């Protein structure tokens, strides 16, 4: 029977490893304790902040024995912001941690033969900073200074941490946000207050095409009304020539979902262009696109390597979005068929295919679990299926559809090691897992992407 701890109790603990959120893991009389900010091989004094019969959480009070891998985080708001979890860990050890994360997930779910799976070393970045091509910062009005501020909410709270220089954000995106925030103050724009559900301006979203330098600004508002809108747009376009598209998105619901259903074109183009691996993409405000284009090239190249297209194949691209993966491999494939539930993404995918003069692609709106059986019934045979699901992993219906008619090959691209390991329990019954290749898409954070090569048994 594990021990029951008390709130605010302090303990001296030895940290064994890192958990899935980058927190230190220690044991006290067999009870697991999560200590945010602690590193393996450290001895720390920690104060209990949450106590349950199964686990406890603690805050770091003091490090009595320090890890040689600990560094001083360069970001001034690192502790408060919560956007990054690993800035205090030297980068090559972050890469080791991401491989270990995969190992921990496999040990928890135990898919068939997991002990023999080949886990390849994580592919990292030469410069693991300033990589994010999109920023989504919440707005608030500082009651003391009357200035508008933009930033991120502190973890597990609605306390805004103002950010003027995010070290993982592409510098141009931050520059655009800082300028727009100054103008919102200047024009006395009514800033949304979630307590009173009053005000208009909620969030600023900025995305840059790294290869093209084009920037899109999206003003997310509670109403369609945009007071001083013309003056604001005029000054933004004068001061920020890199901004080629200004859009407004209306989110009138009281929700933590950032964007609403209605998007209004305010100025310039309604999309921006981006290029990855020779493939050009048009990005509309709500189109999903990977946040780290530099590592996306690495990730997609790994997917292409896993498919081995030395002989042309018919490939199904489930969860295709704007076609990023499928179009990257279409030149070498016999045919690529993609599906997504967002009609706008499918429109973008078709346009992107057309712009590349690709005649061997077919994109359709719908779920993979409904379209896959329909295509197979119509006589389409797939040599390989590529899945890149959201963090929740594969939909149960899709998993069933894959099990009922498995393609000879499968490539699973995952952004969540836990749901990947869970899905591999079913998939390893039909497929042999050749290897798992982790790719560091989000340096300084506890998140990790993985490419898995599967061959039908």
PyMOL commands that set and color helices and strands:
alter all, ss='L'
color gray80, all
select helices_A, chain A and resi 78-81+91-109+114-116+171-186+229-239+293-307+324-329+343-355+368-377+396-404+417-430
alter helices_A, ss='H'
color red, helices_A
select strands_A, chain A and resi 10-18+24-28+31-35+43-51+55-65+119-123+134-141+148-153+160-162+201-208+215-221+243-250+262-268+272-276+279-283+314-318+335-340+361-365+384-387+409-414+431-439+449-456
alter strands_A, ss='S'
color yellow, strands_A
deselect
rebuild
show_as cartoon
